[in-house]
C-alpha cells in the first residue's frame, strides 16, 4: 500500500501536475459530458481557437483520471480540422497511451515529435519512463533515463523519483540510493517522495538502520516526513521487535500532528499478532477506535491470525462475527485464517462448513484454502476426504502446487500407503511440476521406516539426477538404512560423500554410523570415527540406534514442517495483500 501511494504521488507529479495552468480549465467542467460539449463548441468556432486552448481542455479531461481513450479520440478530430499538435499536446497523448499501458504507442508519439521537428522535453521523457515502469519494463526505463541524460536533457525531481521508484520495485535499492547521490551532485534536490520511496524500500529489504540514516538526513535537510515515511519505518522496526524505537517514532509522528491512519495501525496489529502478543494488538485496536479510525478486514484478519496461533479458535470466530456485524466483509484471507484455526484445533467439519460458506459468499477458494483443508484431513487420517478435496481442487481449475502434493504424500506415508504415495509421486512427473527435496525426503524416510531400504536408495540416487542436494538429515537416514542391511562399506562411502557434497555430517550422523558399525562388531572403524567425532567437538552416544532417534524430529519429520508452512503461506498472502 505504501508503494502504491508513493507510485501514485510520483505518477501524478510527473504527469498530471505538469499540465496545470493558472486558468485551470477543469474548474468549469462538472463531468465528461460538459468537457465534450465544450470541445465540440471550440471545434466549430471560426476562427479555431489556438492549440493552447485545446491543450488546456485535454489536460482537464486527463485529470478526471479515466477518459484517456477519449482524449486520444479527440486528438484525431483535432488533426482532421487542421490543428497542428505541439510538444505539449503530444506529451498529453503520450501520457494517455502510457496510462492505458500501451507504451509502444507512446513511443510512436515520440517518433512523431521528432518527425515534426519538435524538441522532446523533460516531460516527454519522464512520461515514457513512467509508462515503462507501469508495465514493469524497469530495465528499459533506466536505459531511456540514461539516453535522456546523454542527449543533454537534465532530469528533474519528478524524473528521478520515477526511476528511483522503479529501481526500488525491482529490489535494486543500492542502485536507487546511488541515483539519489547523483541527483544531489547534479544540483537536483530530492523531495519528500524521493526519500520516502528509498526509506520504504530499505525497510522492505530489512535494512532498517540504513533507512533510519536516510530519515535523519532527510530531516536535517528540513524536508518533513509524511505518514508514509513514518509507517514504513515503524513497520521496519516492528519486524525486528524494536518496540521502543517504533513507539518513539509513533509519538514523534503524533506530536507533529501527523495522525496514524489505518495502514499504520494495521502494521502494529499485524506485527503484535505474528509475535503472539494478542493482548497488545487488542490495545492498539482500542486506541485506533478511540481516535476514530475504524478497523478494516486486514485488522480483523491479523487479530484472527493471532488467536489462531494460540489455537483459540473460539475467540477468532467471535472476531469474525464482529467483523461481519460491523459491515466489514470477510475476504479470502479472513476465511483461510479461520479455516486453518479450525484445522489446527482438529475441528475439520467446522472448517469445511466455512469453506462452503466462503463459496456461497461468492469467494473463490485458492490453493491455500485447499492445502489447509487437505492437510487437516490428512492429520486426522481421513485420506479419502483429502483425495476427494484434491480432485475437487483440480476440477475447479485450481492447479495443485508442490505443497499440495507434499501434504498428500506425507498423509499416505504416515498411514502406511506407500504404494499410493509412490504412484502420486510418479503421476506428478507428468504435470508441469518438478519434485522438490521435501517430497524425496518424505518418501525416503517412509521407505526406510518400513524397511524398504533398496527402493529408498534408488530414490536417493535419483535426487542427484534431478539436480537436488540432499541435506544432512536425508543422508543420515540413508546411512542408517545401509547400516541396518549390513552394507557398512556403502554406509561409510555415503558418509564420506556428505563432506564432498558440501553437506558436513553432524553429531547425529556420526552417532548413527558408529552405532551401526558397533552393532556389526566393526569396533576398529567405529573407534576411528569416535576420535574424528571428538576432534570436531561432537559427543559420542553409545546407546543403540532406535527408530525414534533415526526417524524423529531431528531427522526432519514432515508433519510439523508442513503445518508451519501453511501458516507461512497464509501470513505471506495476507501480508502482501495488506502492504
SEDOTOR-171758 format. One record per residue (C-alpha): x negated, y negated, z. Coordinates in pm, 1 decimal. Layout:
! residues N
{{X,Y,Z}};
...
This chain:
! residues 579
{{0.0,0.0,0.0}};
{{-287.5,-233.3,82.1}};
{{-449.1,-165.9,-253.8}};
{{-119.8,-219.9,-434.0}};
{{-67.2,-553.9,-262.5}};
{{-420.1,-661.8,-342.1}};
{{-379.6,-550.0,-700.5}};
{{-58.3,-745.3,-732.2}};
{{-220.9,-1058.6,-594.3}};
{{-511.9,-1016.5,-833.3}};
{{-281.5,-947.2,-1125.4}};
{{-62.6,-1245.9,-1051.9}};
{{-367.2,-1466.4,-1003.4}};
{{-536.0,-1353.3,-1321.5}};
{{-232.4,-1375.4,-1544.9}};
{{86.4,-1542.7,-1428.8}};
{{-63.4,-1826.9,-1225.1}};
{{-283.9,-1929.6,-1513.7}};
{{20.3,-2014.3,-1720.6}};
{{158.8,-2269.1,-1475.6}};
{{208.1,-2630.2,-1582.3}};
{{309.3,-2938.5,-1395.9}};
{{652.7,-2923.8,-1554.4}};
{{741.9,-2562.6,-1475.1}};
{{989.8,-2454.8,-1742.4}};
{{1111.3,-2165.4,-1531.3}};
{{1281.0,-2400.2,-1284.8}};
{{1552.7,-2477.4,-1541.3}};
{{1641.6,-2111.4,-1607.1}};
{{1882.2,-1917.9,-1388.7}};
{{1838.3,-1592.6,-1585.4}};
{{1708.6,-1444.9,-1908.2}};
{{2022.4,-1548.3,-2098.1}};
{{1955.1,-1914.1,-2015.6}};
{{1596.7,-1876.4,-2136.0}};
{{1704.7,-1712.5,-2463.0}};
{{1967.3,-1981.2,-2522.7}};
{{1701.7,-2247.3,-2472.3}};
{{1466.0,-2065.4,-2711.4}};
{{1732.0,-2044.5,-2985.3}};
{{1812.5,-2412.3,-2937.6}};
{{1444.1,-2505.2,-2974.7}};
{{1406.8,-2278.6,-3279.3}};
{{1685.1,-2462.1,-3466.4}};
{{1573.9,-2815.8,-3383.1}};
{{1449.2,-3039.7,-3664.5}};
{{1164.3,-3102.2,-3643.2}};
{{1048.8,-2798.9,-3447.0}};
{{906.9,-2869.5,-3100.6}};
{{531.1,-2825.8,-3071.5}};
{{376.8,-2489.7,-2984.1}};
{{305.3,-2607.7,-2627.1}};
{{678.0,-2638.6,-2553.4}};
{{737.0,-2284.1,-2677.1}};
{{441.4,-2163.4,-2472.0}};
{{595.9,-2310.8,-2155.4}};
{{920.8,-2130.1,-2223.4}};
{{748.3,-1797.1,-2294.8}};
{{541.2,-1835.5,-1979.5}};
{{860.3,-1890.1,-1778.2}};
{{1006.2,-1563.7,-1914.6}};
{{683.7,-1377.2,-1831.5}};
{{715.8,-1496.0,-1470.8}};
{{1053.3,-1323.6,-1447.6}};
{{845.5,-1004.4,-1439.2}};
{{1039.5,-762.3,-1657.1}};
{{1103.4,-909.2,-2000.9}};
{{761.9,-853.4,-2161.8}};
{{912.3,-680.3,-2466.7}};
{{1149.8,-979.5,-2509.1}};
{{854.0,-1221.1,-2519.0}};
{{684.0,-1006.7,-2786.5}};
{{1003.5,-1011.8,-2992.8}};
{{1031.4,-1390.4,-2958.5}};
{{672.7,-1431.2,-3075.6}};
{{763.8,-1265.1,-3404.6}};
{{1055.4,-1506.2,-3452.2}};
{{818.9,-1798.4,-3392.7}};
{{585.5,-1675.3,-3666.9}};
{{877.9,-1635.8,-3910.0}};
{{965.5,-2006.0,-3879.4}};
{{603.4,-2102.6,-3940.3}};
{{481.3,-2175.8,-3587.3}};
{{108.8,-2106.0,-3572.1}};
{{0.0,-1948.4,-3241.2}};
{{-282.6,-2092.2,-3036.7}};
{{-518.4,-1921.3,-2789.8}};
{{-277.3,-1990.4,-2505.6}};
{{29.5,-1828.8,-2667.1}};
{{-177.6,-1535.9,-2793.0}};
{{-302.0,-1479.9,-2437.0}};
{{62.4,-1466.1,-2323.7}};
{{141.5,-1199.4,-2587.5}};
{{-173.3,-1009.9,-2493.5}};
{{-66.7,-1014.3,-2127.3}};
{{275.7,-876.1,-2222.9}};
{{120.5,-582.6,-2408.8}};
{{-107.5,-513.3,-2112.6}};
{{185.4,-526.8,-1869.3}};
{{359.3,-267.7,-2089.7}};
{{38.9,-57.3,-2067.1}};
{{-30.5,-99.2,-2439.0}};
{{-383.5,-229.5,-2404.8}};
{{-462.4,-108.6,-2756.2}};
{{-212.2,-364.6,-2889.9}};
{{-362.7,-620.1,-2651.4}};
{{-696.3,-570.6,-2829.2}};
{{-522.9,-613.8,-3165.5}};
{{-415.8,-958.7,-3041.5}};
{{-782.1,-1029.8,-2956.7}};
{{-870.7,-935.5,-3316.0}};
{{-607.1,-1183.4,-3433.4}};
{{-757.9,-1457.3,-3212.4}};
{{-1095.2,-1404.5,-3379.0}};
{{-941.6,-1374.3,-3728.8}};
{{-765.9,-1710.7,-3685.9}};
{{-1099.6,-1867.4,-3596.1}};
{{-989.4,-1934.2,-3239.3}};
{{-1226.7,-1902.7,-2943.2}};
{{-1137.9,-1637.3,-2679.1}};
{{-1123.0,-1791.2,-2334.0}};
{{-1182.4,-1658.2,-1984.7}};
{{-804.4,-1598.0,-1963.2}};
{{-819.3,-1383.5,-2277.9}};
{{-1093.2,-1157.5,-2141.3}};
{{-951.1,-1139.8,-1789.0}};
{{-610.0,-1038.3,-1924.1}};
{{-763.8,-749.7,-2117.7}};
{{-985.8,-644.4,-1824.6}};
{{-680.4,-641.0,-1600.5}};
{{-489.7,-437.5,-1860.1}};
{{-768.1,-178.8,-1882.5}};
{{-772.6,-148.2,-1503.2}};
{{-394.2,-98.4,-1500.9}};
{{-423.8,208.2,-1726.5}};
{{-724.7,345.8,-1537.8}};
{{-985.2,264.4,-1802.8}};
{{-1228.3,121.5,-1548.6}};
{{-1545.5,205.5,-1742.3}};
{{-1415.1,13.8,-2045.8}};
{{-1314.5,-274.2,-1817.6}};
{{-1672.0,-300.1,-1685.2}};
{{-1805.4,-279.1,-2041.1}};
{{-1576.4,-563.6,-2153.7}};
{{-1679.3,-767.0,-1848.6}};
{{-2047.6,-726.3,-1940.5}};
{{-1971.5,-812.7,-2303.6}};
{{-1786.9,-1126.5,-2192.3}};
{{-2087.3,-1240.3,-1987.4}};
{{-2321.5,-1161.9,-2279.0}};
{{-2106.7,-1386.4,-2501.4}};
{{-2169.2,-1672.7,-2260.6}};
{{-1815.9,-1673.9,-2121.5}};
{{-1862.8,-1733.4,-1749.5}};
{{-1626.3,-1520.3,-1533.3}};
{{-1417.2,-1699.4,-1272.5}};
{{-1293.7,-1571.0,-936.4}};
{{-989.6,-1401.6,-1093.7}};
{{-1207.6,-1209.2,-1340.0}};
{{-1444.4,-1099.8,-1064.8}};
{{-1152.4,-996.5,-842.6}};
{{-1004.3,-785.5,-1120.6}};
{{-1326.1,-596.9,-1190.5}};
{{-1415.1,-558.8,-819.4}};
{{-1068.9,-414.2,-757.8}};
{{-1119.4,-171.8,-1047.1}};
{{-1458.4,-57.1,-916.5}};
{{-1314.5,-4.8,-568.2}};
{{-1031.3,206.0,-708.1}};
{{-1282.8,443.0,-869.9}};
{{-1479.4,475.0,-544.7}};
{{-1770.5,267.1,-671.8}};
{{-1772.4,42.9,-365.7}};
{{-2150.3,-7.4,-372.1}};
{{-2127.6,-144.4,-727.8}};
{{-1839.5,-369.1,-621.3}};
{{-2049.6,-505.0,-332.3}};
{{-2336.0,-567.6,-576.2}};
{{-2098.8,-760.9,-801.8}};
{{-1996.2,-973.7,-502.6}};
{{-2360.1,-1073.4,-459.6}};
{{-2397.1,-1152.7,-832.5}};
{{-2075.9,-1353.3,-814.6}};
{{-2219.6,-1578.6,-544.0}};
{{-2552.6,-1608.6,-727.5}};
{{-2361.2,-1725.3,-1037.5}};
{{-2201.7,-2002.8,-830.3}};
{{-1855.5,-1846.2,-827.5}};
{{-1718.9,-1849.4,-472.1}};
{{-1533.6,-1533.8,-359.9}};
{{-1190.8,-1588.3,-208.6}};
{{-981.7,-1400.6,45.9}};
{{-869.5,-1141.2,-212.7}};
{{-1231.5,-1064.8,-307.8}};
{{-1338.2,-996.3,49.7}};
{{-1017.9,-813.2,145.9}};
{{-1043.7,-578.0,-153.0}};
{{-1401.2,-489.7,-62.2}};
{{-1322.2,-450.4,309.6}};
{{-1031.1,-218.4,232.0}};
{{-1247.7,-3.9,4.2}};
{{-1529.8,19.7,260.9}};
{{-1280.6,128.9,527.0}};
{{-1142.2,394.7,292.8}};
{{-1499.2,518.8,241.9}};
{{-1531.4,533.5,622.8}};
{{-1798.8,262.0,615.3}};
{{-1620.8,60.1,881.1}};
{{-1936.9,-106.4,1018.9}};
{{-2021.0,-240.9,673.0}};
{{-1659.9,-360.1,641.9}};
{{-1692.1,-545.3,974.5}};
{{-2011.3,-711.4,848.3}};
{{-1826.5,-838.2,538.7}};
{{-1542.6,-950.5,765.9}};
{{-1783.0,-1156.4,981.2}};
{{-1949.6,-1303.4,671.9}};
{{-1609.2,-1394.8,531.3}};
{{-1510.6,-1581.5,847.6}};
{{-1849.6,-1755.7,861.2}};
{{-1766.6,-1896.1,517.1}};
{{-1438.6,-2037.0,660.0}};
{{-1228.5,-1802.4,449.1}};
{{-927.6,-1698.8,655.0}};
{{-840.0,-1327.8,655.9}};
{{-479.7,-1229.6,593.2}};
{{-263.9,-944.5,719.7}};
{{-405.9,-701.1,462.3}};
{{-762.3,-772.4,575.3}};
{{-676.9,-709.9,939.6}};
{{-468.7,-400.0,865.3}};
{{-749.8,-243.9,660.9}};
{{-996.0,-296.8,944.6}};
{{-755.4,-175.3,1212.5}};
{{-696.3,140.6,1013.0}};
{{-1069.7,190.4,960.6}};
{{-1139.4,151.4,1332.8}};
{{-849.5,379.6,1431.1}};
{{-987.4,651.9,1204.6}};
{{-1292.2,660.2,1433.6}};
{{-1083.1,626.0,1752.9}};
{{-1238.9,285.1,1818.4}};
{{-926.8,172.5,2000.3}};
{{-1075.6,-122.7,2190.3}};
{{-1205.9,-287.3,1873.0}};
{{-879.2,-218.6,1691.0}};
{{-686.5,-369.5,1982.1}};
{{-915.6,-675.1,1985.1}};
{{-851.2,-728.4,1614.1}};
{{-477.3,-694.7,1669.8}};
{{-492.8,-960.9,1941.2}};
{{-709.7,-1186.0,1723.3}};
{{-463.8,-1146.3,1440.5}};
{{-160.8,-1244.7,1650.5}};
{{-349.7,-1536.9,1808.5}};
{{-386.4,-1675.7,1454.9}};
{{-8.9,-1640.2,1406.0}};
{{-61.2,-1353.7,1161.6}};
{{211.4,-1121.0,1277.5}};
{{170.4,-743.3,1227.4}};
{{407.9,-603.0,968.4}};
{{545.8,-253.0,915.7}};
{{222.8,-136.9,747.6}};
{{6.6,-248.8,1041.0}};
{{233.8,-80.0,1294.7}};
{{251.6,236.9,1084.6}};
{{-128.7,257.1,1084.4}};
{{-126.5,258.6,1465.1}};
{{164.6,501.3,1497.5}};
{{17.7,740.2,1240.6}};
{{-329.7,741.6,1399.5}};
{{-198.1,795.4,1751.9}};
{{21.6,1082.2,1631.5}};
{{-263.3,1252.3,1445.9}};
{{-460.1,1248.7,1771.6}};
{{-166.1,1395.8,1959.4}};
{{-104.4,1072.7,2155.1}};
{{270.7,1060.8,2101.1}};
{{339.3,851.8,2414.7}};
{{103.6,578.6,2287.0}};
{{271.8,595.4,1946.2}};
{{611.4,550.2,2113.8}};
{{468.8,244.3,2291.1}};
{{378.4,98.1,1951.1}};
{{731.5,179.1,1829.4}};
{{877.0,-12.5,2126.1}};
{{650.8,-312.5,2059.8}};
{{736.6,-329.0,1690.7}};
{{1111.7,-316.6,1753.2}};
{{1077.4,-588.6,2019.2}};
{{901.2,-801.4,1756.2}};
{{1190.8,-746.3,1514.8}};
{{1004.1,-506.1,1284.4}};
{{1230.4,-213.9,1201.3}};
{{1067.8,131.0,1172.7}};
{{1088.9,294.6,830.9}};
{{1071.4,652.2,704.3}};
{{691.1,652.1,736.9}};
{{711.1,550.5,1104.9}};
{{960.9,824.4,1188.7}};
{{773.0,1084.9,985.2}};
{{448.3,1008.7,1168.0}};
{{621.6,1047.9,1505.0}};
{{783.1,1375.4,1397.9}};
{{441.6,1499.2,1292.5}};
{{305.2,1404.7,1635.1}};
{{577.2,1607.2,1808.3}};
{{519.8,1899.3,1570.0}};
{{154.2,1914.9,1672.9}};
{{276.2,1992.6,2024.2}};
{{537.3,2238.3,1888.8}};
{{803.4,2008.4,2033.2}};
{{1048.0,2065.0,1751.0}};
{{1344.9,1962.3,1968.8}};
{{1215.3,1604.6,2006.5}};
{{1113.0,1598.0,1640.4}};
{{1467.8,1694.6,1538.6}};
{{1615.6,1427.0,1768.6}};
{{1397.3,1169.2,1599.2}};
{{1509.6,1299.5,1260.9}};
{{1873.8,1234.8,1357.9}};
{{1787.7,889.2,1498.2}};
{{1625.6,803.8,1165.5}};
{{1941.7,900.2,974.7}};
{{2164.5,715.8,1224.8}};
{{1959.2,400.7,1171.4}};
{{2029.2,421.9,799.5}};
{{1676.4,536.1,714.1}};
{{1699.5,812.4,454.7}};
{{1454.5,1102.6,507.1}};
{{1221.0,1181.1,218.4}};
{{1046.2,1499.9,112.5}};
{{761.7,1438.5,357.7}};
{{1000.5,1398.7,652.1}};
{{1166.3,1730.0,570.4}};
{{831.7,1906.1,518.0}};
{{706.1,1794.0,857.8}};
{{1019.0,1916.1,1033.8}};
{{1026.2,2243.5,836.8}};
{{665.5,2301.9,939.1}};
{{755.8,2231.6,1302.2}};
{{1028.9,2497.0,1296.3}};
{{796.8,2746.8,1124.1}};
{{531.0,2685.9,1386.5}};
{{793.6,2745.5,1657.4}};
{{883.6,3070.8,1472.4}};
{{1238.3,2943.4,1410.2}};
{{1239.9,3030.7,1042.5}};
{{1619.4,3035.4,999.4}};
{{1646.2,2669.7,1103.6}};
{{1354.5,2588.6,874.4}};
{{1542.8,2745.6,583.7}};
{{1858.0,2550.1,674.9}};
{{1656.4,2228.9,648.4}};
{{1512.2,2344.5,316.8}};
{{1862.2,2397.6,174.8}};
{{1984.5,2068.6,325.0}};
{{1696.9,1889.0,155.6}};
{{1807.4,2024.9,-182.7}};
{{2169.8,1922.9,-115.9}};
{{2045.1,1570.4,-44.9}};
{{1904.2,1556.2,-397.5}};
{{1541.3,1602.9,-297.9}};
{{1322.5,1843.3,-494.9}};
{{1107.0,2074.1,-281.0}};
{{737.2,2055.6,-361.8}};
{{454.5,2305.1,-314.0}};
{{409.7,2202.7,49.9}};
{{776.0,2286.3,118.3}};
{{745.9,2632.2,-37.5}};
{{399.8,2708.2,104.0}};
{{509.5,2616.3,456.4}};
{{812.3,2847.4,443.3}};
{{627.1,3133.1,270.8}};
{{361.6,3109.8,541.5}};
{{634.6,3104.5,807.6}};
{{792.0,3423.1,671.5}};
{{452.2,3594.8,643.5}};
{{368.5,3503.8,1003.5}};
{{686.2,3684.6,1112.4}};
{{611.7,3983.8,889.8}};
{{911.3,3906.7,664.4}};
{{729.6,3974.7,339.3}};
{{1042.9,4042.2,133.6}};
{{1179.8,3695.5,214.8}};
{{837.5,3546.0,140.4}};
{{832.1,3717.0,-201.2}};
{{1187.4,3601.5,-275.5}};
{{1087.1,3244.1,-199.5}};
{{776.6,3283.6,-416.7}};
{{995.8,3394.1,-708.4}};
{{1238.1,3109.2,-637.0}};
{{945.6,2869.6,-645.3}};
{{837.4,2991.7,-990.5}};
{{1195.2,2989.0,-1125.7}};
{{1245.2,2627.2,-1018.7}};
{{936.8,2509.8,-1204.0}};
{{700.7,2474.5,-903.9}};
{{375.6,2634.6,-1014.4}};
{{219.3,2827.3,-724.6}};
{{-122.6,2694.8,-628.7}};
{{-426.7,2868.8,-481.8}};
{{-291.8,2812.6,-134.3}};
{{37.6,2986.4,-220.2}};
{{-147.1,3295.8,-339.3}};
{{-378.2,3287.8,-36.3}};
{{-79.1,3286.2,201.2}};
{{81.7,3586.4,31.5}};
{{-248.1,3776.3,8.1}};
{{-305.5,3718.5,378.5}};
{{50.6,3829.3,458.1}};
{{22.0,4151.9,257.0}};
{{-317.9,4235.5,404.6}};
{{-207.0,4179.2,764.0}};
{{87.3,4413.5,712.2}};
{{-137.2,4676.1,552.2}};
{{-3.9,4639.9,197.0}};
{{-347.8,4628.9,32.3}};
{{-215.9,4766.9,-298.4}};
{{36.3,4483.1,-327.8}};
{{-227.9,4230.0,-225.8}};
{{-470.1,4354.6,-489.3}};
{{-200.9,4355.5,-762.0}};
{{-107.6,3997.7,-674.1}};
{{-475.8,3902.6,-683.6}};
{{-517.8,4051.6,-1031.6}};
{{-187.7,3900.1,-1152.5}};
{{-319.8,3558.0,-1058.9}};
{{-606.9,3609.0,-1303.5}};
{{-354.6,3588.5,-1589.0}};
{{-248.6,3238.8,-1477.6}};
{{-433.0,2910.5,-1510.7}};
{{-573.0,2957.0,-1158.5}};
{{-915.3,3089.4,-1069.5}};
{{-951.1,3281.5,-738.8}};
{{-1146.2,3098.2,-472.1}};
{{-1369.2,3208.7,-185.5}};
{{-1078.0,3215.5,62.7}};
{{-896.6,3480.3,-143.3}};
{{-1202.8,3700.1,-180.4}};
{{-1267.5,3666.0,192.9}};
{{-911.9,3774.1,279.7}};
{{-934.4,4085.7,59.1}};
{{-1288.5,4186.6,155.4}};
{{-1207.1,4156.5,527.7}};
{{-887.2,4359.3,484.1}};
{{-1061.4,4634.5,284.2}};
{{-1344.3,4664.3,534.3}};
{{-1096.3,4676.8,820.4}};
{{-909.2,4962.0,650.3}};
{{-1235.5,5149.7,586.2}};
{{-1232.6,5092.8,209.6}};
{{-1593.1,4972.1,202.9}};
{{-1659.8,5082.2,-155.0}};
{{-1393.3,4855.9,-309.6}};
{{-1490.9,4578.7,-67.6}};
{{-1848.9,4590.3,-204.9}};
{{-1720.8,4579.4,-564.3}};
{{-1511.8,4275.5,-485.5}};
{{-1805.1,4116.1,-305.7}};
{{-2024.3,4164.8,-616.4}};
{{-1752.3,4002.3,-828.8}};
{{-1795.5,3681.5,-628.1}};
{{-2129.9,3609.2,-793.5}};
{{-1986.0,3671.6,-1141.7}};
{{-1718.8,3410.1,-1060.7}};
{{-1989.3,3162.9,-956.1}};
{{-1884.1,3164.7,-591.4}};
{{-2127.0,3155.3,-299.7}};
{{-2038.7,3384.3,-6.4}};
{{-2054.7,3231.9,340.2}};
{{-2226.2,3386.9,641.7}};
{{-1906.7,3547.1,774.8}};
{{-1840.1,3729.5,447.5}};
{{-2199.1,3852.9,423.2}};
{{-2175.5,3977.8,782.7}};
{{-1854.2,4166.7,707.2}};
{{-2016.5,4345.0,410.9}};
{{-2329.6,4424.4,613.2}};
{{-2111.8,4569.0,890.4}};
{{-1931.6,4788.6,635.7}};
{{-2259.6,4914.3,488.8}};
{{-2386.0,4996.3,836.6}};
{{-2069.1,5193.5,913.5}};
{{-2124.2,5401.1,598.6}};
{{-2486.2,5463.8,698.5}};
{{-2618.0,5268.1,398.2}};
{{-2885.2,5098.2,604.8}};
{{-3122.4,5013.9,319.9}};
{{-2841.7,4840.5,132.0}};
{{-2735.6,4664.5,451.5}};
{{-3088.6,4531.2,503.7}};
{{-3108.6,4426.1,137.5}};
{{-2782.3,4231.0,173.3}};
{{-2912.6,4081.2,498.6}};
{{-3231.4,3959.4,326.1}};
{{-3031.9,3829.8,28.4}};
{{-2845.8,3595.7,261.4}};
{{-3153.7,3381.3,315.3}};
{{-3244.6,3392.0,-55.7}};
{{-2893.4,3277.5,-146.2}};
{{-2917.1,2975.1,81.6}};
{{-2695.2,3131.3,347.0}};
{{-2918.9,3196.1,652.1}};
{{-2793.7,3468.8,888.7}};
{{-2655.2,3356.2,1221.4}};
{{-2658.6,3522.1,1563.2}};
{{-2359.6,3744.1,1479.9}};
{{-2523.4,3863.6,1155.4}};
{{-2834.6,3971.5,1345.0}};
{{-2636.2,4149.2,1616.7}};
{{-2421.6,4333.8,1361.2}};
{{-2716.5,4479.0,1166.3}};
{{-2919.0,4551.9,1482.2}};
{{-2627.1,4745.0,1633.0}};
{{-2579.6,4926.4,1302.3}};
{{-2945.6,5031.9,1298.5}};
{{-2933.0,5143.0,1662.4}};
{{-2618.5,5348.9,1603.1}};
{{-2807.2,5538.0,1330.6}};
{{-3118.6,5583.5,1550.5}};
{{-3331.0,5342.5,1344.3}};
{{-3492.1,5180.4,1650.7}};
{{-3812.7,5062.7,1478.0}};
{{-3638.8,4838.3,1225.5}};
{{-3392.1,4727.2,1491.8}};
{{-3677.5,4611.8,1719.3}};
{{-3838.1,4417.5,1435.5}};
{{-3510.5,4232.1,1380.1}};
{{-3472.2,4168.9,1755.2}};
{{-3811.8,3998.5,1756.4}};
{{-3725.5,3796.6,1445.3}};
{{-3395.6,3704.1,1600.3}};
{{-3553.0,3575.8,1920.9}};
{{-3807.3,3375.3,1718.9}};
{{-3508.8,3190.6,1576.8}};
{{-3370.5,3122.7,1922.3}};
{{-3082.6,3370.7,1898.2}};
{{-2975.5,3605.1,2177.1}};
{{-2964.1,3980.8,2113.4}};
{{-2646.1,4161.2,2216.3}};
{{-2686.9,4535.0,2279.2}};
{{-2315.2,4609.3,2305.2}};
{{-2166.6,4845.2,2043.6}};
{{-2008.3,4677.4,1741.0}};
{{-1630.9,4668.8,1780.0}};
{{-1374.7,4583.7,1518.1}};
{{-1269.3,4293.1,1739.1}};
{{-1616.2,4136.3,1719.7}};
{{-1666.3,4204.6,1349.9}};
{{-1314.9,4112.6,1239.9}};
{{-1238.6,3842.0,1496.1}};
{{-1212.8,3464.8,1467.9}};
{{-1590.2,3416.9,1434.3}};
{{-1581.2,3612.1,1108.7}};
{{-1314.4,3396.3,958.2}};
{{-966.2,3527.8,1038.6}};
{{-747.9,3352.9,783.7}};
{{-427.8,3309.3,986.9}};
{{-539.4,3003.6,1189.7}};
{{-719.0,2870.1,881.4}};
{{-405.8,2884.5,668.1}};
{{-190.9,2732.6,941.1}};
{{-430.0,2438.7,981.6}};
{{-441.9,2386.7,608.2}};
{{-63.7,2347.4,590.8}};
{{-93.2,2069.1,847.5}};
{{-362.0,1900.2,642.8}};
{{-151.7,1927.1,325.5}};
{{145.3,1761.9,493.5}};
{{-68.5,1497.1,660.2}};
{{-261.1,1406.4,344.6}};
{{52.9,1390.5,132.3}};
{{226.3,1167.2,385.3}};
{{-83.8,955.4,432.6}};
{{-136.8,888.8,61.0}};
{{229.1,803.7,24.4}};
{{205.3,559.8,315.0}};
{{-113.5,376.9,230.3}};
